[in-house]
Amino acid sequence: MSRNKESFVPRSSNENLSRRRFLQGMGVLAVGALGSSALTACSGGGDEPAAGADTQTDVQEPGKSVDSALADMSWEEILAEANGDKVTFCAWGSGGADAMVEQYWAEVKVRAQQDFGLEIEYVEDTAEFEERFISDYTDGIDATIDMFWGASASIGAQLAAGALWGDDGNQWVKKLPNNQYLDWTSSDTNLNGTIPNDYYQSPFMKVTPAMVFAADRYDGSLAWDATSEDGRPGLFHNLSELYQWVQKYPGKFTYLDLLGKGGFHGTQFVTSVLYELTDDGSGGWKPVYDEGDTTEARSAKIQAHAEEWFAWATSDAATEEEFLSKSGYVWKYLNDLKPYLFQLDGAVHYGADAYEMVSYVNSGDIATSFTTCVSIFPKTQSDPSYLPNAQLFLMETSVGYPDFITIAKNSTHKAAAMVLSNLLLEPDMNARVTALTGNAYNLDISKLDDADAKIFTDMMADFPKGTAAPPEQLVTSAHNVSSGAISKWLGTVWDAQVVQA
């Protein structure tokens, strides 16, 4: 489904910055007229140079394309091949699932057309289109979906089917000039879940889990600690403390129905339980870390435990029956929470979606609820009266994951897909991911020049309003593992073992 947003006009500062970079890359502006960031963005400088991104060849040789000669092509030749092309992009939120995410994709569409002559047709990320991305390849036809935005579960299926361009080692992401702004030593860049990224998945952004509460309703009377280090009311820092907190304040917390509209957020909460806790040896639960561990040590142990689960989920031993036998501690923890959760009409209430939970926080019925940034601030930014003084609280043991961009092996628009992938890594566009959606950007700010770094510091100074944790935690708190194949079982097993129990 094509999204027509021609009436949208991007901010002039962003447009001019991108235009200058584009013109420099095409050899129109003199080198001396630009700062070092614009120069290196087009020359492919940095820790991971964009191979072949020289300025010697401005015209593409006849018959030369990224399909047949990627290693020998300059970025200017790739731009020339992409100019005037059309790319079909499977991207969640592009079809109106979330107004602020849709606005981001509208900005991307305008920038792609204005700066690179690209036309984008968006299709909403649904099971139908995820399957089509793979089935077009296995059926031996040209791709009807050229690009895909996703996490390890979906991309793992694409990889297993052999449908991803670059899985043979062509390392197309190295050709993107803006890959220099990424930290290639970070697992958020070089791992998708536990799938190594050999430069055939372009990093995009990170899903950040959080707790939401209203500052004007949450006061010291509901504090777990007297205050946190920054003087704000304290909250629980991990799932063990959450269990103690709900006993102290019954009815003031709940999470989302895994089988409802907000199933994604409910699944993320249960995934956090899966990874942060483990069997205590007697049918109960315990944290995978020790009480005296530092935050860094806890994070490392959670990551290792999550990777063990991911490895099992992708093995031949992974069945729903075996999952049930291995995950008893998860359902024990959730059943321990159950008597203390928010009730509606005399029964435990698991919210239908994140906005419903926000309404309960806003009314004071509950104090806090689990969400992700993307589910809260689109609504609060577009309608400030919806949740005045909204704040996020990030647990020290949050479990999130990065998302990546892939290109179909059977796409006939690969150069255009590469140019669009590079646009998503422009500093101003990557900052907009956080400003508009609430999810975390993935660029390494230390690799930017002062002007580009200021885009992020200015944005983070304003976002999100009243955040109860340092803004940088939006980027650093999430662990890099998704639930993978396990996610397809979580809802039905949770319903049987917790809701119906």
MIMARTOR-484476 format. One line per 10 residues: number of its first residue (from 1); for each residue x, y, z of C-alpha. Coordinates in Angstrom, 2 decimals. Layout:
# residues N
NUM	X/Y/Z; ...
***
This chain:
# residues 501
1	0.00/0.00/0.00; 1.51/3.30/-1.09; 1.52/6.14/1.42; 0.98/9.53/-0.21; 2.43/12.28/1.98; 3.47/14.91/-0.57; 2.03/17.67/1.62; 4.65/17.07/4.33; 7.65/19.44/4.29; 10.74/18.35/6.27
11	12.59/20.74/8.54; 14.75/23.04/6.44; 17.91/22.44/8.50; 17.69/18.71/7.98; 16.90/19.14/4.30; 19.85/21.46/3.74; 22.23/19.19/5.62; 21.18/16.16/3.61; 21.23/18.16/0.36; 24.80/19.31/1.00
21	25.91/15.74/1.66; 24.16/14.54/-1.47; 25.70/17.23/-3.66; 29.15/16.58/-2.20; 28.75/12.89/-2.97; 27.86/13.76/-6.57; 30.93/16.00/-6.85; 28.89/19.23/-7.18; 30.26/21.06/-4.13; 33.93/21.77/-3.59
31	35.55/19.84/-0.75; 36.72/22.98/0.96; 33.18/24.30/1.24; 32.10/21.58/3.66; 33.05/20.35/7.10; 34.85/17.07/7.74; 31.61/15.18/8.47; 30.13/15.91/5.06; 33.41/14.98/3.38; 33.83/11.66/5.17
41	30.14/10.83/4.76; 30.71/10.78/1.04; 34.23/9.38/1.00; 33.41/6.46/3.27; 35.95/7.39/5.97; 35.89/6.02/9.51; 36.58/2.69/11.15; 34.69/0.77/8.48; 35.40/2.49/5.15; 32.89/2.30/2.36
51	34.98/0.36/-0.11; 35.23/1.96/-3.52; 33.52/5.18/-2.48; 35.93/7.34/-4.50; 35.13/10.32/-6.68; 36.92/9.23/-9.85; 33.92/7.78/-11.68; 30.79/9.88/-11.88; 29.06/8.04/-14.70; 28.04/4.42/-14.43
61	29.50/2.14/-17.06; 26.92/0.54/-19.39; 25.71/-2.78/-18.02; 27.42/-2.27/-14.67; 25.16/-2.88/-11.66; 25.33/-3.77/-7.99; 24.11/-7.25/-8.90; 27.14/-8.03/-11.04; 29.87/-5.59/-10.02; 29.21/-4.32/-6.49
71	32.82/-4.73/-5.33; 34.11/-2.50/-8.13; 31.47/0.23/-7.92; 31.87/3.64/-6.31; 29.08/5.16/-4.23; 28.51/7.67/-7.04; 27.87/4.83/-9.46; 25.43/3.26/-7.01; 23.64/6.61/-6.68; 23.44/6.86/-10.46
81	21.95/3.37/-10.75; 19.38/4.16/-8.06; 18.34/7.57/-9.39; 14.73/7.56/-10.58; 14.10/4.02/-9.35; 11.28/2.73/-7.18; 11.68/0.50/-4.13; 9.01/-1.42/-2.20; 9.68/-1.41/1.53; 7.94/-3.60/4.13
91	7.94/-1.38/7.22; 5.76/-1.59/10.32; 3.74/1.56/10.94; 3.77/2.68/7.32; 0.11/1.72/6.96; -1.15/3.76/9.90; -0.55/1.29/12.75; 0.98/4.18/14.68; 0.56/7.84/13.68; 4.03/8.99/14.76
101	5.80/6.05/13.11; 3.82/6.72/9.94; 4.96/10.34/10.10; 8.56/9.15/10.22; 8.09/7.04/7.09; 6.41/10.02/5.41; 9.52/12.13/6.10; 11.74/9.37/4.73; 9.65/9.24/1.56; 9.96/12.97/0.97
111	13.70/12.98/1.61; 14.27/10.00/-0.67; 12.45/11.72/-3.53; 13.98/15.15/-3.04; 17.57/14.08/-2.43; 17.93/10.92/-4.49; 15.08/10.77/-6.97; 13.73/7.60/-5.33; 10.11/6.58/-5.10; 9.11/4.44/-2.11
121	6.07/2.23/-1.95; 5.42/1.08/1.61; 3.61/-2.08/2.62; 2.63/-2.70/6.24; 4.59/-5.40/8.08; 2.10/-8.24/8.34; 2.40/-12.03/8.25; 1.25/-11.93/4.63; 4.09/-9.71/3.46; 6.70/-11.41/5.65
131	5.77/-14.67/3.95; 5.76/-13.05/0.50; 9.31/-11.76/0.99; 10.40/-15.40/1.25; 7.91/-17.03/-1.14; 8.81/-14.76/-4.05; 12.38/-16.01/-3.76; 11.53/-19.68/-3.30; 9.06/-19.47/-6.20; 11.82/-18.12/-8.44
141	10.17/-14.79/-9.30; 11.36/-11.19/-8.99; 10.79/-9.73/-5.54; 7.61/-7.75/-5.02; 9.12/-6.54/-1.71; 12.66/-5.19/-2.06; 13.42/-4.21/1.54; 12.37/-5.39/4.97; 12.63/-3.86/8.45; 12.69/-6.46/11.20
151	14.31/-8.31/14.09; 15.92/-11.71/14.46; 12.79/-13.87/14.30; 11.68/-12.61/10.88; 15.15/-12.08/9.45; 16.26/-15.49/10.70; 13.50/-17.06/8.61; 14.63/-15.04/5.58; 18.20/-16.17/6.10; 17.19/-19.82/6.47
161	15.31/-19.60/3.16; 18.34/-18.15/1.40; 16.34/-15.05/0.48; 18.76/-12.35/1.72; 21.08/-10.46/-0.57; 24.59/-10.48/0.82; 24.35/-13.69/2.82; 27.06/-14.99/0.46; 29.52/-12.42/1.81; 29.26/-9.44/-0.57
171	29.09/-7.13/2.51; 26.91/-4.50/0.84; 26.51/-2.57/4.11; 30.21/-1.67/3.95; 29.42/0.27/0.79; 27.09/2.61/2.68; 29.01/5.82/3.47; 27.07/6.30/6.70; 28.14/2.93/8.09; 31.13/4.87/9.45
181	28.84/6.27/12.15; 28.13/2.81/13.60; 30.08/1.07/16.34; 30.99/-2.22/14.65; 32.38/-3.59/17.91; 28.91/-3.45/19.49; 26.60/-6.46/19.54; 23.74/-4.11/18.65; 25.44/-3.70/15.27; 27.18/-6.99/14.55
191	24.56/-9.35/16.01; 20.85/-9.68/15.25; 19.76/-11.69/18.25; 22.50/-14.30/17.95; 22.68/-14.16/14.13; 26.07/-12.72/13.10; 25.74/-9.73/10.81; 28.40/-10.08/8.14; 27.50/-6.67/6.71; 24.35/-7.89/4.96
201	21.92/-6.38/7.50; 21.94/-2.61/7.86; 21.41/-1.54/11.50; 18.41/0.77/11.92; 17.18/1.35/15.50; 16.63/-0.35/18.86; 13.39/-1.28/20.64; 13.59/0.00/24.20; 11.43/-1.52/26.96; 10.30/0.72/29.78
211	7.83/1.34/32.56; 5.53/4.34/32.17; 4.05/6.40/34.97; 2.58/9.89/35.50; 4.74/12.28/37.51; 1.76/14.23/38.81; 0.18/11.06/40.25; 3.21/9.05/41.27; 4.64/10.40/44.52; 6.72/9.24/47.44
221	3.83/7.29/48.94; 4.30/4.68/46.21; 8.10/4.76/46.17; 10.11/1.57/46.43; 13.14/3.58/47.54; 12.95/6.95/49.24; 14.43/8.60/46.16; 16.56/7.63/43.21; 19.94/9.23/42.63; 18.44/12.13/40.67
231	15.93/12.89/43.44; 12.86/11.49/41.70; 10.59/8.95/43.37; 12.23/5.54/43.32; 10.82/2.49/41.59; 11.77/-1.16/41.30; 14.97/-1.88/39.40; 14.40/-5.49/38.36; 11.77/-8.23/38.34; 12.57/-9.47/41.85
241	11.96/-5.97/43.21; 8.80/-5.71/41.09; 7.41/-8.78/42.88; 8.11/-7.18/46.25; 6.72/-3.84/45.03; 3.35/-5.27/43.91; 2.90/-6.87/47.30; 3.48/-3.50/48.93; 1.15/-1.74/46.47; -1.42/-4.32/45.27
251	-3.51/-3.37/42.26; -1.08/-0.69/41.09; 0.59/-2.65/38.27; -0.39/-4.84/35.35; 0.93/-5.80/31.92; -0.67/-6.33/28.52; -2.62/-9.30/27.22; -0.29/-11.38/25.05; -3.22/-12.36/22.84; -4.74/-8.87/22.56
261	-3.99/-5.86/20.38; -1.06/-5.04/22.62; 0.35/-8.55/22.39; 3.77/-7.27/21.28; 4.24/-5.39/24.55; 2.87/-8.22/26.66; 5.22/-10.62/24.90; 8.16/-8.31/25.61; 7.32/-8.34/29.31; 7.10/-12.14/29.47
271	10.31/-12.37/27.42; 11.97/-10.26/30.12; 10.84/-12.82/32.70; 12.17/-15.65/30.52; 15.62/-14.09/30.25; 16.12/-12.38/33.62; 14.94/-15.27/35.80; 15.64/-19.00/35.93; 14.65/-22.15/37.83; 15.69/-22.12/41.49
281	15.92/-25.93/41.57; 12.74/-26.47/43.57; 10.07/-25.44/41.08; 10.35/-21.74/41.84; 12.21/-18.85/40.29; 15.30/-16.79/40.97; 17.34/-14.14/39.12; 20.15/-15.38/36.88; 22.46/-12.84/38.57; 23.65/-12.47/42.16
291	22.38/-9.75/44.46; 25.81/-8.14/44.77; 26.48/-8.00/41.02; 27.06/-4.68/39.34; 24.61/-3.52/36.68; 27.15/-4.52/34.03; 27.56/-8.00/35.52; 23.80/-8.47/35.72; 23.45/-7.39/32.12; 26.11/-9.85/30.98
301	24.44/-12.76/32.80; 21.01/-11.90/31.40; 22.51/-11.68/27.91; 24.19/-15.07/28.29; 20.98/-16.67/29.58; 19.02/-15.14/26.71; 21.49/-16.47/24.18; 21.16/-19.97/25.65; 17.42/-19.75/25.12; 17.87/-18.42/21.60
311	20.25/-21.24/20.71; 17.75/-23.78/22.03; 14.86/-22.11/20.17; 16.71/-22.49/16.87; 17.68/-26.12/17.46; 15.87/-29.33/16.51; 14.93/-29.81/20.20; 12.63/-26.78/20.14; 9.00/-27.89/20.50; 6.13/-26.35/22.40
321	6.02/-29.34/24.75; 9.72/-29.07/25.54; 9.39/-25.31/25.95; 6.66/-25.83/28.52; 8.83/-28.22/30.50; 11.81/-25.83/30.46; 9.91/-22.62/31.24; 8.07/-23.51/34.45; 9.81/-20.73/36.40; 8.28/-18.14/34.03
331	4.72/-19.17/34.76; 5.49/-19.55/38.49; 6.69/-15.94/38.61; 3.69/-14.64/36.67; 1.29/-16.61/38.87; 3.04/-15.20/41.93; 2.38/-11.70/40.54; -1.20/-12.45/39.58; -2.97/-11.89/42.95; -1.44/-8.41/43.19
341	-2.25/-7.16/39.68; -4.81/-4.52/38.79; -8.39/-5.80/38.80; -11.41/-4.66/36.84; -14.91/-5.87/37.68; -13.49/-8.27/40.24; -11.01/-10.00/37.91; -7.33/-9.50/37.06; -7.16/-7.21/34.05; -4.46/-7.51/31.40
351	-4.70/-4.43/29.21; -5.81/-4.73/25.61; -3.19/-2.29/24.32; -0.65/0.21/25.55; -2.96/3.19/25.20; -5.51/1.56/27.50; -2.78/1.05/30.07; -1.76/4.68/29.75; -5.35/5.72/30.41; -5.30/3.72/33.66
361	-2.03/5.38/34.65; -3.51/8.76/33.78; -6.61/8.13/35.90; -4.55/6.88/38.83; -6.07/3.40/38.77; -2.58/1.97/38.41; 0.78/3.54/39.14; 2.86/2.02/36.36; 2.76/-0.44/33.48; 5.24/-2.11/31.15
371	5.52/-0.72/27.64; 8.05/0.31/25.02; 8.87/3.91/24.25; 7.19/3.68/20.87; 3.82/2.92/22.44; 3.68/5.95/24.71; 5.09/9.12/23.22; 3.35/9.10/19.83; 0.08/9.57/21.70; 1.36/11.93/24.38
381	3.14/14.13/21.83; 0.16/14.38/19.51; -2.30/14.83/22.43; -0.53/16.32/25.50; -3.70/16.07/27.56; -3.72/12.29/27.20; -1.04/11.69/29.82; 0.30/14.93/31.32; 3.79/14.68/32.78; 4.40/11.24/31.29
391	7.62/9.67/32.48; 9.51/6.54/31.62; 11.31/4.38/34.15; 13.90/2.01/32.75; 14.69/-1.06/34.83; 18.36/-1.98/35.12; 17.55/-5.39/33.66; 15.55/-4.37/30.59; 15.46/-6.79/27.68; 15.13/-5.25/24.22
401	16.68/-5.72/20.82; 17.95/-3.91/17.70; 16.21/-3.94/14.34; 17.83/-4.22/10.93; 17.14/-3.57/7.25; 17.51/-6.43/4.74; 17.36/-6.55/0.94; 15.79/-9.36/-1.06; 18.22/-11.47/-3.06; 15.77/-11.48/-5.97
411	15.16/-7.70/-5.89; 15.67/-5.84/-9.16; 16.06/-2.55/-7.25; 19.06/-3.28/-5.03; 20.90/0.00/-5.65; 17.80/1.97/-4.67; 17.45/-0.19/-1.54; 21.09/0.54/-0.63; 20.59/4.30/-1.04; 17.49/4.18/1.14
421	19.35/2.14/3.78; 22.07/4.78/3.80; 19.48/7.56/4.18; 18.15/5.86/7.32; 21.65/6.20/8.79; 21.91/9.93/8.09; 22.43/11.58/11.50; 19.35/13.76/11.20; 17.12/10.91/10.02; 18.43/8.49/12.66
431	17.79/11.07/15.37; 14.23/11.39/14.09; 13.69/7.69/14.87; 13.92/8.57/18.55; 12.21/11.96/18.31; 9.14/10.59/16.54; 8.83/6.96/17.64; 10.49/6.84/21.04; 12.72/3.93/20.05; 16.45/4.33/20.37
441	18.75/5.52/17.60; 21.75/3.34/16.80; 24.49/5.73/15.69; 27.63/6.15/17.80; 27.55/9.83/18.71; 31.30/9.86/19.37; 31.86/9.23/15.65; 29.97/12.37/14.60; 31.31/15.88/14.10; 30.09/18.61/16.42
451	27.25/19.76/14.16; 25.82/16.27/13.73; 26.29/15.38/17.40; 24.32/18.50/18.29; 21.32/17.11/16.38; 21.20/14.27/18.92; 21.97/16.26/22.05; 19.30/18.83/21.17; 16.77/16.09/20.43; 17.52/14.18/23.62
461	17.29/17.35/25.69; 13.64/17.60/24.67; 12.75/13.90/24.60; 10.97/12.40/26.28; 9.52/15.06/28.51; 10.14/14.30/32.16; 11.99/11.05/31.57; 12.86/9.54/34.93; 16.16/8.12/33.71; 19.13/9.70/31.94
471	18.34/9.98/28.21; 21.36/7.91/27.24; 19.73/4.91/28.93; 17.23/4.88/26.09; 20.11/3.64/23.99; 22.10/1.52/26.42; 19.55/-0.30/28.56; 18.22/-2.91/26.12; 19.82/-6.31/25.75; 20.40/-7.64/22.28
481	18.30/-10.79/22.10; 14.74/-11.29/20.89; 12.49/-14.23/21.68; 12.88/-15.71/18.20; 10.95/-18.91/17.63; 9.79/-18.89/21.26; 7.51/-15.93/20.62; 5.03/-18.06/18.67; 4.41/-20.16/21.82; 4.41/-17.49/24.50
491	0.82/-16.33/24.06; -0.89/-19.71/24.07; 1.25/-21.12/26.88; 0.75/-17.95/28.96; -3.01/-18.19/28.45; -3.08/-21.82/29.58; -0.59/-21.57/32.44; -1.49/-18.14/33.88; -4.82/-16.73/32.67; -6.75/-19.99/32.82
501	-4.86/-21.37/35.83
***
